């Protein structure tokens, strides 16, 4: 695959790449914010469940409540994976790679030769991984809420 050098790239393409990189950066920030909010929700739900843990329930309610606690714990792990830093240095478009470069000429070459395209690919991969984990965490939280509804129905 060939890429245009920054000197031969049309201003429209350069502007589009700049916008795409900025948008992808913003998407990554959004996933981190969403994950933080959902982690707080998980913590509050788990604290609420801990406060009623000694309430006697029928066996179905106990099983559903225990499964809900497990699901909330799984979603917390998935959310922590969303905010976990991506530190691989093999993408050639992010600071972990740049930190491995030993000479000034290497750094200049890395950030000027097809840099926007490479950075966009690297950021897009990070954003996609984060959104996938976030989607899984939300799905698990929805399952936990259904289990909590069963638990509440058994307690009534």
N, C-alpha and C positions, 0 to 999 in steps of 0.2 A: 504494500500500500504506500502510495506516495502522498506527501503533504507539501503544500506550498510553503516556501520560507516566508517569514514575516515580511520581508522586503517585497515579495511578489504577490502577497495575499491582498485581495481587493479590500477596500475599507468596509464594504458591506459584510464580507465574510468575517473579517476581524471583529467588527461590532457584534455580529451574531454569536461568534465564539465567546466574546467577553460577556454578553448577556447570558449565554448558556452556562458558563462557569459560575457567574454570580447567582443565577437561579438554582443551580445544583448545590452550591454552598448554602443557600438559604433553606433548601429542602433538608439538608443534613441538620441544620440548626433546628428546624421544626421537629424532626424526629426526636432529637434530644429533649426538647421542651415537652413534647407529648409523652415521652417515656418517663420523664420526671413527674409529671402530673399523675400518670397511671401508677407509678411506684408509690406515690403518696396515697392514692386511693387504695391500693393493695394493703399498705400498712394500716390505714384506718379500718379497713374491713377485717383484717386479722386481729387488730386490737379489740374491735367490737365483738368478734367471735370469742376472743379470750375472756372477755368480761362475762359472757353467758355460758362458759364451758361447763359449769357445774349444774346447769339446768337439766333435770331429767327429761329424756326424750324417748319415744318408742324407738325400736331398733332401726326402722327405716330412716327416721330423723337423724339418729346418731351416725349412721353410715353416710347419709347424704351430707351431713355437716362435716364429717371427717374428709370426705371426697372434695368438698368445697375448699377446705383448708389446704389440702394437697394441691388443688388446682391454682389457688391463689399463690402458693409457694412457687409452683412451676412458672406462673406468669411473671412473678418477681424476678426469677432467674432469666427469663427471656428478655425482660425489660433491662436488666443489668447488662445483658449482651448488646443491647441497642446502644447504650452509652459507653460501652467498653471501647477504648481507642483502637484504631486500626493502625498498627505500626509496622506493617510489612514494607520492605524496601525494594520490592521487585516491580513496582508499577511505573517508575521513571517519571512520575508526575506529582510527587508529594514530598513533604519535608523528610520523611524517613529515608527516602532514596537520596535526596540531596545531601543528607548528613553523612552519607558514605563516600561522597566525592572528596578527593584529596587535593586537587589543585584548582586554582582560580579559573583556569581555562576550562576544566571539566564543568565547573558550576555555570560559567557563562554559556557553554554549549548546551547544557541541560535545560536551561531556562529560556533559551532563544530558539532552538531548532525544534519546530513543531510542538512547542511547549504547551500551547493552549489546547491543542487536540489531545495530547497525552494527558494533561491535567483533567480535561473534561471526562475522558474515559475512566481515569482513576476515581474521580469524584462520583461519577455516575455509578460505578460498581459499589462504592461505599454507601451511597444513598439507597441503592436497591437492596443491599444486605440489611441496612437499618430498617427500611420500610417493611421488608419481609418479616423480620423478627418482631417488629411492632404489630403487624397484622396477626401473627401467630399469638402474641401475648393478648391482644384484644379478644381473639376467638376463645382463648382459654378463660379469660375473665368472664366472658358471656356464659360459658359453661358453668363457671363457679356461681354466677348469679342464679342460674336455673337451679343448681343444687341447693343454694341457699333458700330459694322459694319453696322447694320441697321440704327443707328443714323447718322453715317457718310454718308451713301448712301442717306439718306433723306436731308442732308445738302448740298449735291453736286448739 
